[in-house]
Amino acid sequence: EVRLVQSGAGVKKPGESLKISCKGSGYNFAEYFIAWLRQKPGKGLELMGIIYPGDSETRYRPAFQGQVTISADKSITTAYLQWRGLKASDSAMYYCARLREERRLQSSLDYWGQGTLLTVSS
Amino acid sequence: VLTQSPGTLSLSPGQRATLSCRASQTVSNNYLAWYQQKPGQAPRLLIYASSSRATGIPDRFSGSGSGTDFTLTISRLEPEDFAVYYCQQYDSFWLTFGGGTKVEIK
């Protein structure tokens, strides 16, 4: 069974750092792209970036370039999303999701993590 | 840009739901997917490649369309189908989503 399990919710202060995780199981983690998405309360879904765990090739949507860092460790089948210098506007639900087709960027998202809720408040 | 309509659809169980997704540019290869999201849950893939049902999705869900106009149809609404539905294109690397259609109980 394919599963993506994300780390738990976090409450942080502005300016702090955070790294959340997404652990994959039940499939060849290295061979499928992982996407990170943001969803603000009551709003739609935004792609932040994508990583290929096999070689850690990463692409960022321009709005998120320089704001977050996406990484992966294929040896422990885990992808990460990291912030240095959180802002209140980073408060949102964050999802990781697997691209459905092996090694293809042009693919839908077939398995999703349960989400990690981030609250940034002083 | 993907524009979904209507914003909200008020229907009763057993009725047919027709949701629209219009793209500002042609979506090549019908690289268009539909997702369902219930409150407090992650989205779930329903349809990919415009009309292919994802694993485990009931056949009351169907997708159609090509080019710039796509449709998700739920033939007979079940109580568990009341949710928000998003379309998504993956023709461009920048996977983009529509703003969503909320299907609510009338």
HADDOCK unambig.tbl for C-alpha pairs under 7 A between the chains (distance, minus, plus):
assign (segid A and resid 44 and name CA) (segid B and resid 99 and name CA) 5.66 0.50 0.50
assign (segid A and resid 44 and name CA) (segid B and resid 100 and name CA) 6.84 0.50 0.50
assign (segid A and resid 45 and name CA) (segid B and resid 97 and name CA) 6.37 0.50 0.50
assign (segid A and resid 46 and name CA) (segid B and resid 96 and name CA) 7.00 0.50 0.50
assign (segid A and resid 47 and name CA) (segid B and resid 95 and name CA) 6.51 0.50 0.50
assign (segid A and resid 47 and name CA) (segid B and resid 96 and name CA) 6.99 0.50 0.50
assign (segid A and resid 61 and name CA) (segid B and resid 94 and name CA) 6.91 0.50 0.50
assign (segid A and resid 105 and name CA) (segid B and resid 93 and name CA) 6.41 0.50 0.50
assign (segid A and resid 106 and name CA) (segid B and resid 90 and name CA) 5.29 0.50 0.50
assign (segid A and resid 106 and name CA) (segid B and resid 91 and name CA) 6.12 0.50 0.50
assign (segid A and resid 106 and name CA) (segid B and resid 93 and name CA) 6.25 0.50 0.50
assign (segid A and resid 107 and name CA) (segid B and resid 90 and name CA) 5.89 0.50 0.50
assign (segid A and resid 108 and name CA) (segid B and resid 33 and name CA) 6.34 0.50 0.50
assign (segid A and resid 108 and name CA) (segid B and resid 48 and name CA) 6.42 0.50 0.50
assign (segid A and resid 108 and name CA) (segid B and resid 90 and name CA) 6.48 0.50 0.50
assign (segid A and resid 109 and name CA) (segid B and resid 45 and name CA) 6.71 0.50 0.50
assign (segid A and resid 110 and name CA) (segid B and resid 45 and name CA) 5.58 0.50 0.50
assign (segid A and resid 112 and name CA) (segid B and resid 42 and name CA) 6.55 0.50 0.50
assign (segid A and resid 114 and name CA) (segid B and resid 41 and name CA) 6.86 0.50 0.50
assign (segid A and resid 114 and name CA) (segid B and resid 42 and name CA) 5.67 0.50 0.50
assign (segid A and resid 115 and name CA) (segid B and resid 42 and name CA) 6.54 0.50 0.50
